Amino acid sequence: MVDCLLCHPAAADAAFDRVRLWEDDLWRLSAVLRGPIPGFAHLEPLRHIPFVTDLDGAEAATFGPVLARVTDALRVAADAERTYVYVFGDHVPHFHVNLAPHRAGDALRGGPGLLGSQRPRRGPHGSSGRGSGSAGRTRLTRLA
């Protein structure tokens, strides 16, 4: 895709001030050189895939094993307790996973601290998102 920054890795490296750590025929791992979290990295497919829900083929088959290997490698390299995995995709329309090695006392906050202090936005049917668990359970049950 011509407009996609991550489809042009050298441009993405410059824009995000990052360096490529590893790459195979399907996936690329890059670490951000500056920021509050040492070892913060991005895992992304080489092929343009807009969102996690669009994963298919070899990328879908290898995503779990690759994610497990790179998160463990980052954890060890950064001497971290664990590596947090975040998937947000609205700013860059190319599926990517944000990987954040976590150490006690660093800037990362899990749980409710991950979200800002703004009030919940209303959903498409006027809901605040509360109570949507039963609808999700119903959909997931159909997948089994």
RODRENBA-348225 format. One record per residue (C-alpha): residue number from 0; residue in one letter; x, y, z. Coordinates in Angstrom, 2 decimals. Each point is the difference from the previous one (the first is absolute). Last residue first. Layout:
BEGIN
+-----+-----+---------+---------+---------+
:   n : res :      xx :      yy :      zz :
+-----+-----+---------+---------+---------+
: NUM :   a :       X :       Y :       Z :
...
+-----+-----+---------+---------+---------+
//
This chain:
BEGIN
+-----+-----+---------+---------+---------+
:   n : res :      xx :      yy :      zz :
+-----+-----+---------+---------+---------+
: 143 :   a :  -16.38 :  -22.65 :   19.27 :
: 142 :   l :   -0.63 :    3.09 :   -2.13 :
: 141 :   r :   -3.69 :    0.23 :    1.00 :
: 140 :   t :    1.05 :    0.21 :    3.64 :
: 139 :   l :    2.12 :    3.03 :   -0.87 :
: 138 :   r :   -3.01 :    1.90 :   -1.36 :
: 137 :   t :   -2.15 :   -0.81 :    3.04 :
: 136 :   r :    2.81 :    0.89 :    2.39 :
: 135 :   g :    0.42 :    3.36 :   -1.73 :
: 134 :   a :   -3.72 :    0.76 :    0.32 :
: 133 :   s :    0.12 :   -1.01 :    3.68 :
: 132 :   g :    3.03 :    2.18 :    0.64 :
: 131 :   s :   -1.64 :    3.16 :   -1.35 :
: 130 :   g :   -1.41 :    0.74 :    3.44 :
: 129 :   r :    1.98 :    3.19 :    0.37 :
: 128 :   g :    1.14 :    1.48 :   -3.28 :
: 127 :   s :   -1.43 :    3.42 :    0.82 :
: 126 :   s :   -3.16 :   -0.81 :   -1.88 :
: 125 :   g :   -1.75 :    2.44 :   -2.33 :
: 124 :   h :   -0.36 :   -2.47 :   -2.87 :
: 123 :   p :    3.24 :    0.90 :   -1.80 :
: 122 :   g :    1.94 :    0.12 :    3.27 :
: 121 :   r :    0.12 :    2.98 :    2.34 :
: 120 :   r :    3.40 :    1.23 :    1.02 :
: 119 :   p :    1.30 :   -0.88 :    3.43 :
: 118 :   r :    0.98 :    3.03 :    2.12 :
: 117 :   q :    3.52 :    1.27 :   -0.47 :
: 116 :   s :    2.69 :   -0.95 :    2.51 :
: 115 :   g :    2.25 :   -1.60 :   -2.58 :
: 114 :   l :    0.32 :   -3.74 :   -0.36 :
: 113 :   l :    3.04 :   -2.15 :    0.81 :
: 112 :   g :   -0.35 :    0.91 :    3.66 :
: 111 :   p :   -3.11 :   -2.21 :    0.18 :
: 110 :   g :    2.16 :   -3.12 :   -0.23 :
: 109 :   g :    3.67 :    0.36 :   -0.80 :
: 108 :   r :    2.35 :    2.91 :    0.55 :
: 107 :   l :    3.31 :    0.27 :   -1.78 :
: 106 :   a :    2.41 :    2.78 :    1.01 :
: 105 :   d :    2.50 :   -2.28 :    1.74 :
: 104 :   g :   -0.01 :   -0.86 :    3.70 :
: 103 :   a :    0.13 :   -3.79 :   -0.39 :
: 102 :   r :    1.17 :   -0.89 :   -3.50 :
: 101 :   h :   -2.20 :   -0.45 :   -3.09 :
: 100 :   p :    1.11 :   -0.74 :   -3.56 :
:  99 :   a :   -2.49 :    1.72 :   -2.32 :
:  98 :   l :   -1.03 :   -1.59 :   -3.29 :
:  97 :   n :   -2.31 :    1.92 :   -2.34 :
:  96 :   v :   -1.57 :   -2.34 :   -2.54 :
:  95 :   h :   -0.49 :    1.06 :   -3.58 :
:  94 :   f :   -2.76 :   -0.27 :   -2.59 :
:  93 :   h :    0.41 :    2.67 :   -2.66 :
:  92 :   p :   -2.34 :    3.03 :    0.06 :
:  91 :   v :    2.30 :    2.07 :    2.26 :
:  90 :   h :   -1.87 :    2.33 :    2.36 :
:  89 :   d :   -3.05 :   -2.19 :    0.67 :
:  88 :   g :    1.73 :   -3.24 :    0.72 :
:  87 :   f :    0.32 :   -0.74 :    3.67 :
:  86 :   v :    1.31 :   -3.40 :    1.00 :
:  85 :   y :    1.91 :   -0.12 :    3.26 :
:  84 :   v :    2.26 :   -2.78 :    1.30 :
:  83 :   y :    1.72 :    0.39 :    3.36 :
:  82 :   t :    3.38 :   -1.69 :    0.36 :
:  81 :   r :    0.80 :   -1.54 :    3.35 :
:  80 :   e :    2.29 :    0.40 :    3.01 :
:  79 :   a :    2.60 :    1.86 :   -2.05 :
:  78 :   d :    3.75 :   -0.50 :   -0.47 :
:  77 :   a :   -0.37 :    1.88 :   -3.30 :
:  76 :   a :    1.60 :   -2.80 :   -2.06 :
:  75 :   v :   -1.91 :   -2.70 :    1.93 :
:  74 :   r :   -3.39 :    1.68 :   -0.33 :
:  73 :   l :    0.67 :    0.94 :   -3.63 :
:  72 :   a :    0.86 :   -3.62 :   -0.86 :
:  71 :   d :   -3.11 :   -1.23 :    1.83 :
:  70 :   t :   -2.23 :    2.43 :   -1.88 :
:  69 :   v :    1.70 :   -0.95 :   -3.28 :
:  68 :   r :   -0.45 :   -3.75 :    0.44 :
:  67 :   a :   -3.62 :    0.07 :    1.22 :
:  66 :   l :   -1.05 :    2.45 :   -2.74 :
:  65 :   v :    1.64 :   -2.18 :   -2.66 :
:  64 :   p :   -1.78 :   -3.14 :    1.29 :
:  63 :   g :   -3.38 :    1.77 :    0.15 :
:  62 :   f :    0.26 :    1.80 :   -3.35 :
:  61 :   t :    1.21 :   -2.98 :   -2.04 :
:  60 :   a :   -3.25 :   -1.49 :   -1.33 :
:  59 :   a :   -1.72 :    3.38 :   -0.40 :
:  58 :   e :    3.00 :    1.40 :   -1.89 :
:  57 :   a :    0.16 :   -3.12 :   -2.18 :
:  56 :   g :   -3.55 :    0.38 :   -1.21 :
:  55 :   d :   -2.29 :    2.52 :    1.63 :
:  54 :   l :    0.12 :    3.04 :    2.23 :
:  53 :   d :   -2.76 :    2.48 :   -0.87 :
:  52 :   t :   -1.45 :    0.13 :    3.53 :
:  51 :   v :    3.41 :    1.16 :    1.24 :
:  50 :   f :   -0.44 :    3.12 :   -2.14 :
:  49 :   p :    1.22 :    1.50 :   -3.30 :
:  48 :   i :    2.24 :   -2.79 :   -1.33 :
:  47 :   h :    2.73 :    1.24 :   -2.33 :
:  46 :   r :    2.55 :   -2.78 :   -0.37 :
:  45 :   l :    3.13 :    0.34 :    2.11 :
:  44 :   p :   -2.00 :   -0.80 :    3.12 :
:  43 :   e :    0.68 :    2.20 :    3.01 :
:  42 :   l :    1.62 :   -0.31 :    3.41 :
:  41 :   h :    0.80 :    3.36 :    1.59 :
:  40 :   a :    2.40 :    0.58 :    2.89 :
:  39 :   f :    0.50 :    1.74 :    3.33 :
:  38 :   g :    3.43 :   -1.16 :    1.25 :
:  37 :   p :    0.44 :    2.81 :    2.51 :
:  36 :   i :   -3.40 :    1.52 :    0.88 :
:  35 :   p :   -0.09 :    3.81 :    0.40 :
:  34 :   g :    1.03 :    0.72 :   -3.57 :
:  33 :   r :    2.88 :   -0.16 :   -2.41 :
:  32 :   l :    1.45 :   -2.71 :   -2.26 :
:  31 :   v :   -3.27 :   -1.75 :   -0.90 :
:  30 :   a :    0.62 :   -3.67 :   -0.72 :
:  29 :   s :   -1.02 :   -1.76 :   -3.23 :
:  28 :   l :   -1.27 :   -3.53 :   -0.57 :
:  27 :   r :   -1.00 :   -1.05 :   -3.54 :
:  26 :   w :   -2.21 :   -2.93 :   -1.05 :
:  25 :   l :   -0.77 :   -2.14 :   -3.07 :
:  24 :   d :    3.20 :   -1.15 :   -1.75 :
:  23 :   d :    2.10 :    0.59 :    3.12 :
:  22 :   e :    1.07 :    3.18 :    1.77 :
:  21 :   w :    1.87 :    0.91 :    3.16 :
:  20 :   l :    1.27 :    3.04 :    1.88 :
:  19 :   r :   -0.95 :    2.84 :   -2.32 :
:  18 :   v :    0.87 :    3.41 :    1.42 :
:  17 :   r :   -2.37 :    2.75 :    1.09 :
:  16 :   d :   -0.31 :    3.76 :   -0.11 :
:  15 :   f :   -3.75 :   -0.26 :   -0.70 :
:  14 :   a :    0.07 :    2.03 :   -3.23 :
:  13 :   a :    3.47 :   -1.21 :   -1.02 :
:  12 :   d :   -0.79 :   -3.69 :    0.54 :
:  11 :   a :   -3.37 :    0.46 :   -1.69 :
:  10 :   a :    1.69 :    1.53 :   -3.08 :
:   9 :   a :    2.45 :   -2.91 :   -0.14 :
:   8 :   p :   -2.85 :   -2.46 :    0.48 :
:   7 :   h :   -2.20 :    1.22 :   -2.88 :
:   6 :   c :   -3.12 :   -2.17 :    0.40 :
:   5 :   l :   -0.06 :    1.33 :    3.55 :
:   4 :   l :   -0.70 :    3.54 :   -1.28 :
:   3 :   c :   -3.04 :   -1.06 :   -2.01 :
:   2 :   d :   -1.03 :    2.37 :   -2.79 :
:   1 :   v :    1.30 :   -2.21 :   -2.85 :
:   0 :   m :   -1.54 :   -3.27 :    1.12 :
+-----+-----+---------+---------+---------+
//
